[in-house]
Amino acid sequence: MTNDELRRESIIKEVITIFIDVINFLDDDEKKRVNENTHIIKDFNVNGDDVTEVVMALEKHFSVKPAHEAWSKVNLMHEIADLIIKHLNETPARRK
């Protein structure tokens, strides 16, 4: 794996962990099913308020602030990770 692939894999794992921690209603079996292709809303019937909390937690954790329009275009965990990576690459000094 290249460094970029390793970085992406790591960020996907972080996104999944934050998602699970923030929504905080998945049982152990559901937590195991969350993967890079999980739809943030449809797969676990997550409501808009929970999505907002997840987005805020991700922005804080990664020190990024994509536009609302950008967030509205991503639904899958790997798409969220790719959006974060795009913004980290644009502003690498902001990374923790």
BAVO-15095 format. One record per atom (N, C-alpha, C, O, CB): residue number from 1; residue in three letters; atom name; x, y, z. Coordinates in steps of 0.2 Angstrom, whole numbers. Glycine has a CB too. Example, Ala and Ser with C-alpha at 12.3 -4.5 7.8 and 13.67 -1.06 7.14 Angstrom:
REM BAVO-15095
pos->1 code->ALA site->N east->66 north->-28 up->39
pos->1 code->ALA site->CA east->62 north->-22 up->39
pos->1 code->ALA site->C east->66 north->-16 up->39
pos->1 code->ALA site->O east->71 north->-17 up->42
pos->1 code->ALA site->CB east->57 north->-22 up->45
pos->2 code->SER site->N east->64 north->-11 up->35
pos->2 code->SER site->CA east->68 north->-5 up->36
pos->2 code->SER site->C east->64 north->0 up->39
pos->2 code->SER site->O east->67 north->6 up->40
pos->2 code->SER site->CB east->70 north->-3 up->29
***
This chain:
REM BAVO-15095
pos->1 code->MET site->N east->4 north->-6 up->0
pos->1 code->MET site->CA east->0 north->0 up->0
pos->1 code->MET site->C east->4 north->6 up->0
pos->1 code->MET site->O east->10 north->6 up->3
pos->1 code->MET site->CB east->-5 north->0 up->6
pos->2 code->THR site->N east->2 north->11 up->-4
pos->2 code->THR site->CA east->6 north->18 up->-4
pos->2 code->THR site->C east->4 north->22 up->3
pos->2 code->THR site->O east->-1 north->20 up->6
pos->2 code->THR site->CB east->4 north->22 up->-10
pos->3 code->ASN site->N east->8 north->27 up->4
pos->3 code->ASN site->CA east->6 north->31 up->10
pos->3 code->ASN site->C east->0 north->34 up->9
pos->3 code->ASN site->O east->-4 north->35 up->14
pos->3 code->ASN site->CB east->12 north->36 up->10
pos->4 code->ASP site->N east->-2 north->36 up->3
pos->4 code->ASP site->CA east->-9 north->39 up->2
pos->4 code->ASP site->C east->-15 north->34 up->4
pos->4 code->ASP site->O east->-20 north->36 up->7
pos->4 code->ASP site->CB east->-10 north->42 up->-5
pos->5 code->GLU site->N east->-14 north->28 up->2
pos->5 code->GLU site->CA east->-19 north->23 up->3
pos->5 code->GLU site->C east->-19 north->21 up->11
pos->5 code->GLU site->O east->-24 north->20 up->13
pos->5 code->GLU site->CB east->-17 north->16 up->-1
pos->6 code->LEU site->N east->-13 north->21 up->14
pos->6 code->LEU site->CA east->-13 north->20 up->21
pos->6 code->LEU site->C east->-16 north->26 up->25
pos->6 code->LEU site->O east->-20 north->25 up->30
pos->6 code->LEU site->CB east->-6 north->19 up->24
pos->7 code->ARG site->N east->-15 north->32 up->23
pos->7 code->ARG site->CA east->-18 north->38 up->26
pos->7 code->ARG site->C east->-26 north->37 up->25
pos->7 code->ARG site->O east->-29 north->39 up->30
pos->7 code->ARG site->CB east->-15 north->44 up->23
pos->8 code->ARG site->N east->-28 north->36 up->19
pos->8 code->ARG site->CA east->-35 north->35 up->18
pos->8 code->ARG site->C east->-38 north->30 up->22
pos->8 code->ARG site->O east->-44 north->31 up->25
pos->8 code->ARG site->CB east->-37 north->34 up->10
pos->9 code->GLU site->N east->-35 north->24 up->22
pos->9 code->GLU site->CA east->-38 north->19 up->27
pos->9 code->GLU site->C east->-38 north->21 up->34
pos->9 code->GLU site->O east->-43 north->19 up->37
pos->9 code->GLU site->CB east->-34 north->13 up->26
pos->10 code->SER site->N east->-33 north->24 up->36
pos->10 code->SER site->CA east->-33 north->27 up->43
pos->10 code->SER site->C east->-39 north->32 up->44
pos->10 code->SER site->O east->-42 north->32 up->49
pos->10 code->SER site->CB east->-26 north->30 up->45
pos->11 code->ILE site->N east->-40 north->36 up->40
pos->11 code->ILE site->CA east->-45 north->42 up->40
pos->11 code->ILE site->C east->-52 north->38 up->40
pos->11 code->ILE site->O east->-56 north->40 up->44
pos->11 code->ILE site->CB east->-44 north->47 up->35
pos->12 code->ILE site->N east->-53 north->33 up->36
pos->12 code->ILE site->CA east->-59 north->30 up->35
pos->12 code->ILE site->C east->-61 north->27 up->42
pos->12 code->ILE site->O east->-66 north->27 up->45
pos->12 code->ILE site->CB east->-59 north->24 up->30
pos->13 code->LYS site->N east->-56 north->24 up->45
pos->13 code->LYS site->CA east->-57 north->21 up->52
pos->13 code->LYS site->C east->-59 north->26 up->57
pos->13 code->LYS site->O east->-63 north->25 up->61
pos->13 code->LYS site->CB east->-50 north->17 up->54
pos->14 code->GLU site->N east->-55 north->32 up->57
pos->14 code->GLU site->CA east->-57 north->37 up->62
pos->14 code->GLU site->C east->-64 north->39 up->61
pos->14 code->GLU site->O east->-67 north->41 up->65
pos->14 code->GLU site->CB east->-52 north->43 up->61
pos->15 code->VAL site->N east->-66 north->40 up->54
pos->15 code->VAL site->CA east->-73 north->43 up->53
pos->15 code->VAL site->C east->-78 north->38 up->56
pos->15 code->VAL site->O east->-83 north->40 up->59
pos->15 code->VAL site->CB east->-74 north->43 up->45
pos->16 code->ILE site->N east->-77 north->31 up->55
pos->16 code->ILE site->CA east->-81 north->26 up->57
pos->16 code->ILE site->C east->-81 north->26 up->65
pos->16 code->ILE site->O east->-87 north->26 up->68
pos->16 code->ILE site->CB east->-79 north->19 up->55
pos->17 code->THR site->N east->-76 north->27 up->68
pos->17 code->THR site->CA east->-76 north->27 up->75
pos->17 code->THR site->C east->-79 north->33 up->78
pos->17 code->THR site->O east->-83 north->33 up->83
pos->17 code->THR site->CB east->-68 north->27 up->78
pos->18 code->ILE site->N east->-78 north->39 up->75
pos->18 code->ILE site->CA east->-82 north->45 up->77
pos->18 code->ILE site->C east->-89 north->44 up->76
pos->18 code->ILE site->O east->-93 north->46 up->80
pos->18 code->ILE site->CB east->-79 north->51 up->73
pos->19 code->PHE site->N east->-91 north->42 up->70
pos->19 code->PHE site->CA east->-98 north->40 up->69
pos->19 code->PHE site->C east->-102 north->36 up->74
pos->19 code->PHE site->O east->-107 north->38 up->77
pos->19 code->PHE site->CB east->-99 north->37 up->62
pos->20 code->ILE site->N east->-98 north->30 up->76
pos->20 code->ILE site->CA east->-101 north->26 up->81
pos->20 code->ILE site->C east->-102 north->29 up->87
pos->20 code->ILE site->O east->-107 north->29 up->91
pos->20 code->ILE site->CB east->-97 north->20 up->81
pos->21 code->ASP site->N east->-96 north->33 up->89
pos->21 code->ASP site->CA east->-96 north->36 up->96
pos->21 code->ASP site->C east->-101 north->42 up->96
pos->21 code->ASP site->O east->-105 north->42 up->102
pos->21 code->ASP site->CB east->-89 north->39 up->97
pos->22 code->VAL site->N east->-102 north->46 up->91
pos->22 code->VAL site->CA east->-107 north->51 up->92
pos->22 code->VAL site->C east->-114 north->49 up->91
pos->22 code->VAL site->O east->-118 north->51 up->95
pos->22 code->VAL site->CB east->-106 north->56 up->86
pos->23 code->ILE site->N east->-116 north->44 up->87
pos->23 code->ILE site->CA east->-123 north->42 up->87
pos->23 code->ILE site->C east->-125 north->38 up->93
pos->23 code->ILE site->O east->-131 north->38 up->95
pos->23 code->ILE site->CB east->-125 north->39 up->80
pos->24 code->ASN site->N east->-120 north->34 up->95
pos->24 code->ASN site->CA east->-121 north->31 up->102
pos->24 code->ASN site->C east->-127 north->27 up->103
pos->24 code->ASN site->O east->-130 north->27 up->109
pos->24 code->ASN site->CB east->-120 north->36 up->107
pos->25 code->PHE site->N east->-130 north->24 up->98
pos->25 code->PHE site->CA east->-136 north->20 up->99
pos->25 code->PHE site->C east->-135 north->13 up->95
pos->25 code->PHE site->O east->-140 north->9 up->95
pos->25 code->PHE site->CB east->-142 north->23 up->97
pos->26 code->LEU site->N east->-130 north->12 up->93
pos->26 code->LEU site->CA east->-129 north->5 up->89
pos->26 code->LEU site->C east->-127 north->0 up->94
pos->26 code->LEU site->O east->-123 north->1 up->99
pos->26 code->LEU site->CB east->-123 north->6 up->84
pos->27 code->ASP site->N east->-130 north->-6 up->93
pos->27 code->ASP site->CA east->-128 north->-12 up->97
pos->27 code->ASP site->C east->-121 north->-15 up->95
pos->27 code->ASP site->O east->-119 north->-12 up->89
pos->27 code->ASP site->CB east->-133 north->-17 up->98
pos->28 code->ASP site->N east->-118 north->-19 up->98
pos->28 code->ASP site->CA east->-112 north->-22 up->96
pos->28 code->ASP site->C east->-112 north->-25 up->89
pos->28 code->ASP site->O east->-107 north->-24 up->85
pos->28 code->ASP site->CB east->-110 north->-27 up->101
pos->29 code->ASP site->N east->-117 north->-29 up->87
pos->29 code->ASP site->CA east->-118 north->-32 up->80
pos->29 code->ASP site->C east->-118 north->-26 up->75
pos->29 code->ASP site->O east->-115 north->-27 up->70
pos->29 code->ASP site->CB east->-124 north->-36 up->80
pos->30 code->GLU site->N east->-122 north->-21 up->76
pos->30 code->GLU site->CA east->-123 north->-15 up->72
pos->30 code->GLU site->C east->-116 north->-12 up->71
pos->30 code->GLU site->O east->-114 north->-10 up->65
pos->30 code->GLU site->CB east->-128 north->-10 up->74
pos->31 code->LYS site->N east->-112 north->-11 up->76
pos->31 code->LYS site->CA east->-106 north->-8 up->76
pos->31 code->LYS site->C east->-101 north->-11 up->71
pos->31 code->LYS site->O east->-97 north->-8 up->68
pos->31 code->LYS site->CB east->-103 north->-7 up->83
pos->32 code->LYS site->N east->-101 north->-18 up->72
pos->32 code->LYS site->CA east->-97 north->-22 up->67
pos->32 code->LYS site->C east->-99 north->-22 up->60
pos->32 code->LYS site->O east->-94 north->-23 up->56
pos->32 code->LYS site->CB east->-98 north->-29 up->70
pos->33 code->ARG site->N east->-105 north->-20 up->59
pos->33 code->ARG site->CA east->-107 north->-19 up->52
pos->33 code->ARG site->C east->-105 north->-12 up->48
pos->33 code->ARG site->O east->-105 north->-12 up->42
pos->33 code->ARG site->CB east->-115 north->-20 up->51
pos->34 code->VAL site->N east->-103 north->-8 up->52
pos->34 code->VAL site->CA east->-101 north->-1 up->50
pos->34 code->VAL site->C east->-95 north->-2 up->46
pos->34 code->VAL site->O east->-90 north->-4 up->49
pos->34 code->VAL site->CB east->-101 north->4 up->55
pos->35 code->ASN site->N east->-94 north->0 up->40
pos->35 code->ASN site->CA east->-88 north->0 up->36
pos->35 code->ASN site->C east->-88 north->6 up->31
pos->35 code->ASN site->O east->-92 north->10 up->31
pos->35 code->ASN site->CB east->-88 north->-7 up->32
pos->36 code->GLU site->N east->-83 north->5 up->26
pos->36 code->GLU site->CA east->-82 north->11 up->22
pos->36 code->GLU site->C east->-88 north->12 up->17
pos->36 code->GLU site->O east->-89 north->18 up->14
pos->36 code->GLU site->CB east->-76 north->10 up->18
pos->37 code->ASN site->N east->-92 north->7 up->16
pos->37 code->ASN site->CA east->-98 north->8 up->12
pos->37 code->ASN site->C east->-105 north->9 up->15
pos->37 code->ASN site->O east->-110 north->9 up->12
pos->37 code->ASN site->CB east->-99 north->2 up->7
pos->38 code->THR site->N east->-104 north->11 up->22
pos->38 code->THR site->CA east->-110 north->12 up->26
pos->38 code->THR site->C east->-113 north->19 up->24
pos->38 code->THR site->O east->-109 north->24 up->24
pos->38 code->THR site->CB east->-109 north->12 up->33
pos->39 code->HIS site->N east->-119 north->19 up->23
pos->39 code->HIS site->CA east->-123 north->26 up->21
pos->39 code->HIS site->C east->-124 north->29 up->28
pos->39 code->HIS site->O east->-127 north->26 up->32
pos->39 code->HIS site->CB east->-129 north->24 up->17
pos->40 code->ILE site->N east->-122 north->35 up->29
pos->40 code->ILE site->CA east->-123 north->38 up->36
pos->40 code->ILE site->C east->-130 north->39 up->38
pos->40 code->ILE site->O east->-131 north->39 up->44
pos->40 code->ILE site->CB east->-119 north->45 up->35
pos->41 code->ILE site->N east->-135 north->39 up->34
pos->41 code->ILE site->CA east->-141 north->40 up->36
pos->41 code->ILE site->C east->-146 north->34 up->35
pos->41 code->ILE site->O east->-149 north->31 up->40
pos->41 code->ILE site->CB east->-145 north->46 up->32
pos->42 code->LYS site->N east->-145 north->31 up->29
pos->42 code->LYS site->CA east->-150 north->25 up->27
pos->42 code->LYS site->C east->-149 north->19 up->31
pos->42 code->LYS site->O east->-153 north->15 up->33
pos->42 code->LYS site->CB east->-150 north->24 up->20
pos->43 code->ASP site->N east->-142 north->17 up->32
pos->43 code->ASP site->CA east->-141 north->10 up->35
pos->43 code->ASP site->C east->-143 north->10 up->42
pos->43 code->ASP site->O east->-144 north->4 up->44
pos->43 code->ASP site->CB east->-133 north->9 up->34
pos->44 code->PHE site->N east->-143 north->15 up->46
pos->44 code->PHE site->CA east->-145 north->14 up->53
pos->44 code->PHE site->C east->-150 north->19 up->55
pos->44 code->PHE site->O east->-151 north->21 up->61
pos->44 code->PHE site->CB east->-139 north->15 up->57
pos->45 code->ASN site->N east->-154 north->22 up->50
pos->45 code->ASN site->CA east->-159 north->27 up->51
pos->45 code->ASN site->C east->-157 north->32 up->56
pos->45 code->ASN site->O east->-161 north->34 up->61
pos->45 code->ASN site->CB east->-165 north->23 up->54
pos->46 code->VAL site->N east->-152 north->35 up->54
pos->46 code->VAL site->CA east->-149 north->41 up->58
pos->46 code->VAL site->C east->-153 north->47 up->56
pos->46 code->VAL site->O east->-154 north->49 up->50
pos->46 code->VAL site->CB east->-141 north->42 up->57
pos->47 code->ASN site->N east->-155 north->51 up->61
pos->47 code->ASN site->CA east->-159 north->57 up->59
pos->47 code->ASN site->C east->-154 north->63 up->58
pos->47 code->ASN site->O east->-148 north->63 up->59
pos->47 code->ASN site->CB east->-164 north->59 up->65
pos->48 code->GLY site->N east->-157 north->69 up->56
pos->48 code->GLY site->CA east->-153 north->75 up->54
pos->48 code->GLY site->C east->-149 north->78 up->60
pos->48 code->GLY site->O east->-144 north->80 up->59
pos->48 code->GLY site->CB east->-158 north->80 up->51
pos->49 code->ASP site->N east->-152 north->78 up->66
pos->49 code->ASP site->CA east->-148 north->80 up->71
pos->49 code->ASP site->C east->-142 north->76 up->73
pos->49 code->ASP site->O east->-137 north->79 up->74
pos->49 code->ASP site->CB east->-153 north->81 up->78
pos->50 code->ASP site->N east->-143 north->70 up->72
pos->50 code->ASP site->CA east->-137 north->65 up->73
pos->50 code->ASP site->C east->-132 north->67 up->68
pos->50 code->ASP site->O east->-126 north->67 up->69
pos->50 code->ASP site->CB east->-139 north->58 up->74
pos->51 code->VAL site->N east->-134 north->68 up->62
pos->51 code->VAL site->CA east->-129 north->69 up->56
pos->51 code->VAL site->C east->-125 north->75 up->58
pos->51 code->VAL site->O east->-119 north->76 up->57
pos->51 code->VAL site->CB east->-133 north->69 up->49
pos->52 code->THR site->N east->-129 north->80 up->60
pos->52 code->THR site->CA east->-126 north->87 up->61
pos->52 code->THR site->C east->-121 north->86 up->67
pos->52 code->THR site->O east->-115 north->89 up->66
pos->52 code->THR site->CB east->-131 north->92 up->64
pos->53 code->GLU site->N east->-122 north->82 up->72
pos->53 code->GLU site->CA east->-117 north->81 up->77
pos->53 code->GLU site->C east->-111 north->77 up->75
pos->53 code->GLU site->O east->-105 north->79 up->77
pos->53 code->GLU site->CB east->-120 north->77 up->83
pos->54 code->VAL site->N east->-112 north->72 up->70
pos->54 code->VAL site->CA east->-107 north->69 up->67
pos->54 code->VAL site->C east->-102 north->73 up->63
pos->54 code->VAL site->O east->-96 north->73 up->64
pos->54 code->VAL site->CB east->-109 north->63 up->63
pos->55 code->VAL site->N east->-105 north->77 up->59
pos->55 code->VAL site->CA east->-101 north->82 up->55
pos->55 code->VAL site->C east->-97 north->87 up->60
pos->55 code->VAL site->O east->-92 north->88 up->58
pos->55 code->VAL site->CB east->-106 north->86 up->51
pos->56 code->MET site->N east->-100 north->90 up->65
pos->56 code->MET site->CA east->-97 north->94 up->69
pos->56 code->MET site->C east->-91 north->91 up->73
pos->56 code->MET site->O east->-86 north->93 up->73
pos->56 code->MET site->CB east->-102 north->97 up->75
pos->57 code->ALA site->N east->-92 north->84 up->75
pos->57 code->ALA site->CA east->-87 north->81 up->78
pos->57 code->ALA site->C east->-81 north->79 up->73
pos->57 code->ALA site->O east->-75 north->80 up->75
pos->57 code->ALA site->CB east->-89 north->74 up->81
pos->58 code->LEU site->N east->-83 north->78 up->67
pos->58 code->LEU site->CA east->-78 north->77 up->62
pos->58 code->LEU site->C east->-74 north->83 up->60
pos->58 code->LEU site->O east->-68 north->83 up->60
pos->58 code->LEU site->CB east->-81 north->74 up->55
pos->59 code->GLU site->N east->-77 north->88 up->59
pos->59 code->GLU site->CA east->-74 north->95 up->58
pos->59 code->GLU site->C east->-69 north->97 up->64
pos->59 code->GLU site->O east->-64 north->99 up->63
pos->59 code->GLU site->CB east->-79 north->101 up->57
pos->60 code->LYS site->N east->-71 north->95 up->70
pos->60 code->LYS site->CA east->-67 north->97 up->76
pos->60 code->LYS site->C east->-61 north->92 up->76
pos->60 code->LYS site->O east->-55 north->94 up->77
pos->60 code->LYS site->CB east->-71 north->96 up->82
pos->61 code->HIS site->N east->-62 north->86 up->75
pos->61 code->HIS site->CA east->-57 north->81 up->76
pos->61 code->HIS site->C east->-51 north->82 up->70
pos->61 code->HIS site->O east->-45 north->82 up->72
pos->61 code->HIS site->CB east->-60 north->74 up->75
pos->62 code->PHE site->N east->-54 north->83 up->64
pos->62 code->PHE site->CA east->-49 north->84 up->59
pos->62 code->PHE site->C east->-47 north->91 up->57
pos->62 code->PHE site->O east->-43 north->93 up->53
pos->62 code->PHE site->CB east->-52 north->81 up->52
pos->63 code->SER site->N east->-50 north->96 up->61
pos->63 code->SER site->CA east->-48 north->103 up->60
pos->63 code->SER site->C east->-50 north->105 up->53
pos->63 code->SER site->O east->-45 north->109 up->50
pos->63 code->SER site->CB east->-41 north->105 up->62
pos->64 code->VAL site->N east->-55 north->103 up->50
pos->64 code->VAL site->CA east->-57 north->105 up->43
pos->64 code->VAL site->C east->-64 north->108 up->44
pos->64 code->VAL site->O east->-68 north->107 up->48
pos->64 code->VAL site->CB east->-57 north->99 up->38
pos->65 code->LYS site->N east->-66 north->112 up->39
pos->65 code->LYS site->CA east->-73 north->115 up->38
pos->65 code->LYS site->C east->-75 north->116 up->31
pos->65 code->LYS site->O east->-76 north->121 up->28
pos->65 code->LYS site->CB east->-72 north->123 up->41
pos->66 code->PRO site->N east->-77 north->110 up->28
pos->66 code->PRO site->CA east->-80 north->110 up->21
pos->66 code->PRO site->C east->-86 north->113 up->21
pos->66 code->PRO site->O east->-90 north->114 up->27
pos->66 code->PRO site->CB east->-81 north->102 up->19
pos->67 code->ALA site->N east->-88 north->116 up->16
pos->67 code->ALA site->CA east->-94 north->120 up->15
pos->67 code->ALA site->C east->-100 north->115 up->16
pos->67 code->ALA site->O east->-100 north->109 up->15
pos->67 code->ALA site->CB east->-95 north->123 up->8
pos->68 code->HIS site->N east->-106 north->118 up->18
pos->68 code->HIS site->CA east->-112 north->114 up->19
pos->68 code->HIS site->C east->-114 north->110 up->13
pos->68 code->HIS site->O east->-116 north->104 up->13
pos->68 code->HIS site->CB east->-118 north->118 up->21
pos->69 code->GLU site->N east->-113 north->113 up->7
pos->69 code->GLU site->CA east->-114 north->110 up->1
pos->69 code->GLU site->C east->-110 north->104 up->0
pos->69 code->GLU site->O east->-112 north->99 up->-3
pos->69 code->GLU site->CB east->-113 north->115 up->-5
pos->70 code->ALA site->N east->-104 north->104 up->2
pos->70 code->ALA site->CA east->-99 north->98 up->1
pos->70 code->ALA site->C east->-102 north->92 up->5
pos->70 code->ALA site->O east->-102 north->87 up->3
pos->70 code->ALA site->CB east->-92 north->100 up->3
pos->71 code->TRP site->N east->-104 north->94 up->11
pos->71 code->TRP site->CA east->-106 north->89 up->16
pos->71 code->TRP site->C east->-112 north->86 up->13
pos->71 code->TRP site->O east->-113 north->80 up->14
pos->71 code->TRP site->CB east->-107 north->92 up->23
pos->72 code->SER site->N east->-117 north->90 up->10
pos->72 code->SER site->CA east->-123 north->87 up->8
pos->72 code->SER site->C east->-122 north->82 up->2
pos->72 code->SER site->O east->-127 north->79 up->0
pos->72 code->SER site->CB east->-128 north->93 up->6
pos->73 code->LYS site->N east->-116 north->82 up->-1
pos->73 code->LYS site->CA east->-115 north->78 up->-7
pos->73 code->LYS site->C east->-112 north->71 up->-5
pos->73 code->LYS site->O east->-111 north->67 up->-9
pos->73 code->LYS site->CB east->-111 north->81 up->-12
pos->74 code->VAL site->N east->-110 north->70 up->1
pos->74 code->VAL site->CA east->-107 north->64 up->3
pos->74 code->VAL site->C east->-112 north->60 up->8
pos->74 code->VAL site->O east->-115 north->63 up->12
pos->74 code->VAL site->CB east->-100 north->65 up->7
pos->75 code->ASN site->N east->-112 north->53 up->7
pos->75 code->ASN site->CA east->-116 north->49 up->11
pos->75 code->ASN site->C east->-113 north->43 up->14
pos->75 code->ASN site->O east->-115 north->41 up->19
pos->75 code->ASN site->CB east->-122 north->47 up->7
pos->76 code->LEU site->N east->-108 north->41 up->10
pos->76 code->LEU site->CA east->-105 north->34 up->12
pos->76 code->LEU site->C east->-98 north->36 up->16
pos->76 code->LEU site->O east->-95 north->42 up->15
pos->76 code->LEU site->CB east->-103 north->30 up->6
pos->77 code->MET site->N east->-96 north->32 up->21
pos->77 code->MET site->CA east->-91 north->33 up->25
pos->77 code->MET site->C east->-84 north->35 up->21
pos->77 code->MET site->O east->-81 north->39 up->23
pos->77 code->MET site->CB east->-89 north->27 up->30
pos->78 code->HIS site->N east->-83 north->31 up->16
pos->78 code->HIS site->CA east->-77 north->33 up->12
pos->78 code->HIS site->C east->-78 north->39 up->8
pos->78 code->HIS site->O east->-73 north->43 up->7
pos->78 code->HIS site->CB east->-76 north->27 up->6
pos->79 code->GLU site->N east->-84 north->41 up->6
pos->79 code->GLU site->CA east->-85 north->48 up->3
pos->79 code->GLU site->C east->-83 north->54 up->8
pos->79 code->GLU site->O east->-80 north->59 up->7
pos->79 code->GLU site->CB east->-92 north->49 up->0
pos->80 code->ILE site->N east->-85 north->52 up->14
pos->80 code->ILE site->CA east->-84 north->57 up->20
pos->80 code->ILE site->C east->-76 north->58 up->21
pos->80 code->ILE site->O east->-74 north->63 up->21
pos->80 code->ILE site->CB east->-87 north->55 up->26
pos->81 code->ALA site->N east->-73 north->52 up->21
pos->81 code->ALA site->CA east->-66 north->52 up->22
pos->81 code->ALA site->C east->-62 north->56 up->16
pos->81 code->ALA site->O east->-58 north->59 up->17
pos->81 code->ALA site->CB east->-63 north->45 up->22
pos->82 code->ASP site->N east->-65 north->54 up->10
pos->82 code->ASP site->CA east->-62 north->58 up->4
pos->82 code->ASP site->C east->-63 north->65 up->5
pos->82 code->ASP site->O east->-58 north->69 up->3
pos->82 code->ASP site->CB east->-65 north->55 up->-2
pos->83 code->LEU site->N east->-68 north->68 up->7
pos->83 code->LEU site->CA east->-70 north->75 up->8
pos->83 code->LEU site->C east->-65 north->78 up->13
pos->83 code->LEU site->O east->-62 north->83 up->12
pos->83 code->LEU site->CB east->-77 north->76 up->10
pos->84 code->ILE site->N east->-64 north->74 up->18
pos->84 code->ILE site->CA east->-59 north->76 up->24
pos->84 code->ILE site->C east->-52 north->77 up->21
pos->84 code->ILE site->O east->-49 north->82 up->22
pos->84 code->ILE site->CB east->-60 north->72 up->30
pos->85 code->ILE site->N east->-50 north->71 up->17
pos->85 code->ILE site->CA east->-43 north->71 up->14
pos->85 code->ILE site->C east->-42 north->77 up->10
pos->85 code->ILE site->O east->-37 north->80 up->10
pos->85 code->ILE site->CB east->-42 north->65 up->11
pos->86 code->LYS site->N east->-47 north->78 up->5
pos->86 code->LYS site->CA east->-47 north->84 up->1
pos->86 code->LYS site->C east->-46 north->91 up->5
pos->86 code->LYS site->O east->-41 north->95 up->2
pos->86 code->LYS site->CB east->-53 north->85 up->-3
pos->87 code->HIS site->N east->-49 north->92 up->10
pos->87 code->HIS site->CA east->-48 north->98 up->14
pos->87 code->HIS site->C east->-42 north->98 up->18
pos->87 code->HIS site->O east->-39 north->103 up->19
pos->87 code->HIS site->CB east->-54 north->99 up->19
pos->88 code->LEU site->N east->-39 north->92 up->20
pos->88 code->LEU site->CA east->-33 north->92 up->23
pos->88 code->LEU site->C east->-27 north->93 up->19
pos->88 code->LEU site->O east->-22 north->96 up->20
pos->88 code->LEU site->CB east->-32 north->85 up->27
pos->89 code->ASN site->N east->-28 north->91 up->12
pos->89 code->ASN site->CA east->-23 north->92 up->7
pos->89 code->ASN site->C east->-23 north->99 up->5
pos->89 code->ASN site->O east->-17 north->102 up->4
pos->89 code->ASN site->CB east->-24 north->88 up->1
pos->90 code->GLU site->N east->-28 north->103 up->6
pos->90 code->GLU site->CA east->-29 north->110 up->4
pos->90 code->GLU site->C east->-26 north->114 up->9
pos->90 code->GLU site->O east->-23 north->119 up->8
pos->90 code->GLU site->CB east->-36 north->112 up->3
pos->91 code->THR site->N east->-26 north->112 up->16
pos->91 code->THR site->CA east->-24 north->116 up->21
pos->91 code->THR site->C east->-20 north->111 up->26
pos->91 code->THR site->O east->-22 north->110 up->32
pos->91 code->THR site->CB east->-30 north->119 up->25
pos->92 code->PRO site->N east->-14 north->108 up->24
pos->92 code->PRO site->CA east->-11 north->104 up->28
pos->92 code->PRO site->C east->-8 north->106 up->35
pos->92 code->PRO site->O east->-8 north->102 up->40
pos->92 code->PRO site->CB east->-5 north->101 up->25
pos->93 code->ALA site->N east->-7 north->113 up->36
pos->93 code->ALA site->CA east->-5 north->116 up->42
pos->93 code->ALA site->C east->-10 north->115 up->47
pos->93 code->ALA site->O east->-9 north->116 up->53
pos->93 code->ALA site->CB east->-3 north->123 up->41
pos->94 code->ARG site->N east->-17 north->114 up->45
pos->94 code->ARG site->CA east->-22 north->114 up->50
pos->94 code->ARG site->C east->-23 north->107 up->53
pos->94 code->ARG site->O east->-26 north->107 up->58
pos->94 code->ARG site->CB east->-29 north->116 up->47
pos->95 code->ARG site->N east->-20 north->102 up->51
pos->95 code->ARG site->CA east->-20 north->95 up->54
pos->95 code->ARG site->C east->-17 north->95 up->61
pos->95 code->ARG site->O east->-12 north->98 up->62
pos->95 code->ARG site->CB east->-16 north->90 up->49
pos->96 code->LYS site->N east->-21 north->92 up->65
pos->96 code->LYS site->CA east->-18 north->91 up->72
pos->96 code->LYS site->C east->-11 north->88 up->72
pos->96 code->LYS site->O east->-8 north->87 up->78
pos->96 code->LYS site->CB east->-23 north->88 up->76
***
